[in-house]
Amino acid sequence: MRDEKKIREYLRLTLADGVGPKTFKQLVEFFGSPLDVALAGSFSWQRVEGVGPKTVAAMQSVTDEVVDDELAVASRHDTRIICLDDDDYPPLLKRIHNPPPVLYVRGCMEKEDAVAISIVGSRRCTHYGLEQAERFGGLLGRAGFTVISGGARGIDTAAHRGAFYSGGRTIIVQGTGLANPYPRENVPFFDTILAGGSGAMISELPMRTTPGPGNFPARNRIISGMSLGVIVVEAGLPSGALITAREALEQNREVFAVPGRVDSPQSTGTHQLLRDGATLAADLDDILKNLGQVGAELDRREPLPSPVKPQNLTPTQDALYSLLAEKAMTLDELCRATSGQPGQIAGDLTLLALRGAITQQPGNVFTLKNRH
């Protein structure tokens, strides 16, 4: 059962402008608990370093009505609030410097999500980058990792998609409040992940917070903080993905980089990471062998059964089956990969589905029926 009184006392602090994770920590360490902060009163608050009249005024403005409103919005959006000292707060995240005092969570978070790898990269990425992000998302999902990313266009979306369509779990860390998920075009996909019990969407920001450039660097520390390691697929200079990589190094996490074309601007930052000592990631083994005991345990798991390929396929059907054996793909992607006409490819996909070989997922995405 959730401790509603404790949640309210946490929100009295976190909803105040100027009370971020650092100030929250200073206040709680000075007074003892969020409730003790409230009982101490405004005169005493200013005894804490960095808490001046402006912050005090902001704290005073968080009334019972403000907290009630935030809880009502969270309830309307099927969002629960996890406090820093709750048992179900992500254990790795709790250990970083200035962890989020509260996490807003939609969907389900499981104990197994502690075994997680994050995949990050550029929004403006190449087709190669999308392929590699989805490929690694699928490899990790099938191996038992939870894949964490930021839900953004490009590399993030491909990583979430690879994990989800492989039957794995994925967590979307938002740089907005969960009443304003971003980007909007990804909301149907996010909802599909949550509805299927395949992951969660989380944020440290109040429910109505809208997108803003200052939100995303702070979000990146959560992405890396919840992970055993970070894979950077494509990143230019400068890049938010490189900020996440730096956060990972400061948090003593493993940093992996997927090499790209030597003349591609989208891979400039990735190659810089490799020069600086990041581990080159070409396949799943590169990840497992650098994660110590966790990697060794996952490497010993029973391999997933291989799908049974139907007999007497036409050359086009055989090509489609081989492509989908590698990863989930959309109809458009299959048409480009086979140089086939949409009508012909759609017909062959229908026949493969009728023979029980493939299945169609939301978003016109196709995958092998028993690949997960």
Secondary structure as UniProt FT lines:
FT   HELIX           4..14
FT   TURN            17..18
FT   HELIX           21..31
FT   HELIX           34..40
FT   HELIX           42..45
FT   TURN            46..47
FT   TURN            49..50
FT   HELIX           53..60
FT   HELIX           64..76
FT   TURN            77..78
FT   STRAND          79..83
FT   TURN            84..85
FT   TURN            87..88
FT   HELIX           91..94
FT   STRAND          102..107
FT   HELIX           111..114
FT   STRAND          116..120
FT   HELIX           127..143
FT   STRAND          146..149
FT   TURN            153..154
FT   HELIX           155..165
FT   TURN            166..167
FT   STRAND          169..173
FT   TURN            178..179
FT   HELIX           184..186
FT   HELIX           187..195
FT   TURN            196..197
FT   STRAND          199..203
FT   TURN            207..208
FT   TURN            213..214
FT   HELIX           215..225
FT   STRAND          229..232
FT   HELIX           240..250
FT   TURN            251..252
FT   STRAND          254..257
FT   TURN            262..263
FT   HELIX           265..267
FT   HELIX           268..275
FT   TURN            276..277
FT   STRAND          279..280
FT   HELIX           284..288
FT   TURN            289..290
FT   HELIX           292..299
FT   HELIX           315..326
FT   STRAND          329..330
FT   HELIX           331..338
FT   HELIX           342..354
FT   TURN            355..356
FT   STRAND          358..361
FT   TURN            362..364
FT   STRAND          365..368
FT   TURN            369..370
//
